[in-house]
């Protein structure tokens, strides 16, 4: 019985560590900056969301980042 308790505790701690590492990876990827603007227009239907990038927030240019199902596009 004690062995299964230790195993359960180990699995719980491993799960917490994995969840923490995944959240850190997402936070690091959200700090990617747009370095240039898109020259072509985006189809409105392709856009699933957007975020705002400011030059004073650690990135070099101000931009609106449009999220599509496949990628991101940066515009002025």
Secondary structure, DSSP 4 states (H G I P E B T S, - for coil): -HHHHHHHHHHHHHHHHHHHHHHHHHHHHTT----S---SPPPGGGEEEEEEE-GGGTSSS-EEEEEESS-EEEE-
